[in-house]
Amino acid sequence: MKSVGILLSLVLLVLVPLFSPVAQAKDETTTLRILVQNEQGEPVPRASLIVRELKGKKHDKVGASLQLRASQQGIAPFPPMKRGFILLQVIAEDYQTFGDKLELTEPEQTVTITLKPPQKQYSVHQK
């Protein structure tokens, strides 16, 4: 009888952590890595990246926000964040600002962003 109690407690010690909310929450995160490059495939150093968590049924409410700078190689590794939709904005000198909504679905995701050069400005006052 004593051995059955010990066996049951060992089984519970192994199974309870697997189904706990902490273990499940860890599986619901994504480690995001963003590569920033230009149209020629060259890295864009020191680009500023802003990631905003999107909430709500329509993903129209902004939650937590994170800001990083890309390295000289154009790489920006973000800490683990909740899976779901995010709003990504990339700003770099001499390039157009990039903005898009992305969905985080995998435990580790790498996103490549290609920045374009600035376009000629348009004005209704020019002839």
FENLIN-V437942 format. One record per pair of residues at least 24 apart in sequence whose C-alpha atoms are under 10 Angstrom apart, sorted by the first residue. I is the first residue (numbers start at 1). J is the second residue. If there is no record, write none. Layout:
i->(I I)
j->(J J)
This chain:
i->(25 25 26 26 26 26 27 27 27 27 28 28 28 28 28 28 28 28 28 29 29 29 29 29 29 29 29 29 29 29 30 30 30 30 30 30 30 30 30 30 30 30 30 31 31 31 31 31 31 31 31 31 31 31 31 31 32 32 32 32 32 32 32 32 32 32 32 32 32 33 33 33 33 33 33 33 33 33 33 33 34 34 34 34 34 34 34 34 34 34 34 35 35 35 35 35 35 35 35 35 35 35 35 36 36 36 36 36 36 36 36 36 36 36 36 36 37 37 37 37 37 37 37 37 38 38 38 38 38 38 38 39 39 39 39 39 40 40 40 41 41 41 42 42 42 43 43 43 43 43 43 43 43 43 44 44 44 44 44 44 44 44 44 44 44 44 45 45 45 45 45 45 45 45 45 45 46 46 46 46 46 46 46 46 46 46 47 47 47 47 47 47 47 47 47 47 48 48 48 48 48 48 48 49 49 49 49 49 49 49 49 49 50 50 50 50 50 50 50 51 51 51 51 51 51 51 51 51 52 52 52 52 52 52 53 53 53 53 53 53 53 53 53 53 54 54 54 54 54 54 54 55 55 55 56 59 59 59 59 59 60 62 62 74 74 75 75 75 76 76 77 80 80 81 82 83 90 90 91 93 93 94 95)
j->(82 83 80 81 82 107 82 83 106 107 80 81 82 83 84 104 105 106 107 79 80 81 82 83 84 104 105 106 107 108 78 79 80 81 82 83 84 104 105 106 107 108 109 77 78 79 80 81 82 83 104 106 107 108 109 110 76 77 78 79 80 81 104 106 107 108 109 110 111 75 76 77 78 79 80 108 109 110 111 112 70 74 75 76 77 78 109 110 111 112 113 70 71 73 74 75 76 77 110 111 112 113 114 70 71 73 74 75 76 90 92 111 112 113 114 115 73 74 75 112 113 114 115 116 74 95 113 114 115 116 117 113 114 115 116 117 114 115 116 113 114 115 73 74 114 70 71 72 73 74 75 113 114 115 70 71 72 73 74 75 92 93 95 113 114 115 69 70 71 72 73 74 75 76 92 93 70 71 72 73 74 75 76 91 92 93 71 72 74 75 76 90 91 92 93 95 76 89 90 91 92 93 97 76 78 88 89 90 91 92 98 99 86 87 88 89 90 91 99 78 86 87 88 89 90 99 101 102 85 86 87 88 89 101 81 82 83 84 85 86 87 88 101 102 84 85 86 87 101 102 103 84 85 86 85 84 85 86 87 101 85 86 87 112 113 110 111 112 110 111 110 107 108 107 107 107 114 115 115 117 118 118 119)
